[in-house]
């Protein structure tokens, strides 16, 4: 007879440990430099990114040119994507600051409202998105973290999941285009992504 007691106990322990170790936005409340989304992204920003599947294989590489404009408490981000295979895409975010730490965002392919919180150098976004796959779309969840580095480069990591299971991860590095052409704000990761472009 199969004994399920030990595997079930081990699984319960792992789930408990994973639940206890989950990163919270409050963990970054005292970190510097402080990330203020509507200040950093006002103007022209470029991002370099990769998408890895669940096994860690890089499936796509891309750049994003972003133009941010502010109107009161609302930040509009007009994002133009260019993928390494020549495909292009566009997304327009409308992000509103609700209080000192809370944001909400909307875009045409985002289902409902994206919920965001920011503390210290970190920002966390959670939202559902209709992701383009071939000629159709599939609905996925993004669990998105951004961290502003001391040299002015935000690093972004987004876990992409469907039905609670990880399907991939997106990694991005950003640079404001008004930084000096001599390479201000360039980190080794950013340089690597630029070289892979």
N, C-alpha and C positions, 0 to 999 in steps of 0.2 A: 504494500500500500504506500502511495506517495505521501511524504510528510511535508505539508505546506507551512508548518509553523515557523521554522527557521527562515526560509526565504521571505515570508511575509513580515517577520520581525525585522529582518535586515532592510527590507524595502521601507518599512515604516520609519526606521532609524535614519535612513538616507534622506527621506522626504522631510523629516524633522530638522536634520542638519541643514539641508538646502533651504528650508523655510527660514531658519534662524540666520543664515548668512546672506540673505538677499540685501543688495545694496539699496539704500534709501537716500533720497535727496538731502535729508537732514544731515547725513554723514559729511556733507561738503559745506555746511553753513559757514565755517570759519576759514575757508580756503581762499587764496588769492591767485591771480587777479580776478576781480568780480566780473562775471559775464552778464552784461546787460544787452539782451538780444536786439532791442530796437536801436541801440547805439552802435553796436558792432556792424550790423547788417544794413545800416542806412548808407546808401551809396553803392559802389560797384565792388563785388566780391567774386572771386573765382574759387572753385572747388575741384579737387581731383579725387576720384573714387574708384573702388573696386567692389564687385559682388562675388562672394564666395558661397558655394553650395554647402549643404550640411556636412560634407566630408572635408571641407576646407579648400577645395579646388577653386581657383579663380575662374569664374565663368564670363565676367564682363568687366571692362575698364571704361571709364568715361570721365569727361570734364563737365562742369556746370558753370555757366556765367549767370550771375545773379545781380539784379538791380533792385535795391531796396528803397522804398519811399515811405515817409512817415506822414500821417495825418492824425494829429492828436494822439490818442492811445492806440491807434491802429498802424501796424507795419504791413506793407504789401511787398512780397518778395516775388519778382518775376524771374523764374528759373528756366534757362535754356540748356538742355542736355545734349551733348554730342558723344555718342558711343564709339568705341574703337572700330566697330564694323560699319560705321557710317550712318547708323540709325540716329534720328533726332527725336526729341520729345520736349514738351513744355509743361510746366506746372506753375500756377499762380496761387501763392498762399496769401491769406488775409489773417493776420495774427493780432489779437487784441490783448493788451495787458489788463487783467481784472483787478489785481492788487499788487502788493510788493513782491510776491513770489509766484503768482498764478497767471497763466496765459491760456487762451483758447485759440484754436486755429481752424480755418476752413480752406478747402481747395476742391476743385471739381471732382477729382478722383478719390477724395477722402470721404469715407462714409460717416455721416454725422459730424461730430466736432472732435478735433484733436485736443487732448488735455495735456497741459504742460506746467511744470513747476521748476523754478530756478532758485538756487541758493549758492552763494560763494562763486566758485568758478564753474559750476555745473548746471546743466539743464536736462530735464527728463521729459520726453514726449511719449505719449501712447496714443495710437490711432489705428483704425482699420482703413485699408486702401484697396481699391480695385487695380491690381497690378497687371500691366500688359504682358501677355504670354502668347507669342505667335500672333494669330489673328483675333484672339479673344482676350479675356481678362480672368483673373482668379483673385478672390478676396483673401487678403492676408492681414496679419496684425504686425505693426511695427512697434517695438519697444526700443526707444531711441534715446541715447545718451550723448551729450556734447560736453567737452571739457576745454575751457580756455587756458592755453599754456602761457607761461610768463613772457614769451617773446611775441605774443599777439596772434598765435595760430590756434584756432579751435580745432580739436580732433573730435570726430563723430563716429560712434559705433552703434549700429542698429541691428537688433536681433529680429529676424523675419520669421514668423510662425504661421501655421495653419492648423486649426483644430487643436491648438496647444502644443503642437510639435514643431521643432525648429526646422525650417526649410533652407535657411541661409543667413548670411550676415553681410551688411554693407558697412564699409569703412571709408571715411572721407577726411580730408584735410582742407582747410579754408585759408585764403589769404586775401586781405583787402587790397584792391588794385591801386590805392593811393599810397601804399608803402613803397619805399625806394626801389628802383629797378636794380640796385646792387644786391638785392636778395634779402631785404629786411623781412623778418618773420619767416624765413625758410628754415625748417628743421630737417634732420636726416630723413624722416618719413616723407615729408613733403617733397624733398629732392628726389627720393626714390619714385614717388608717384609721377613727378614731372618727367623723369627719365623714361618711365613706362608708357607715357602718353602716346 
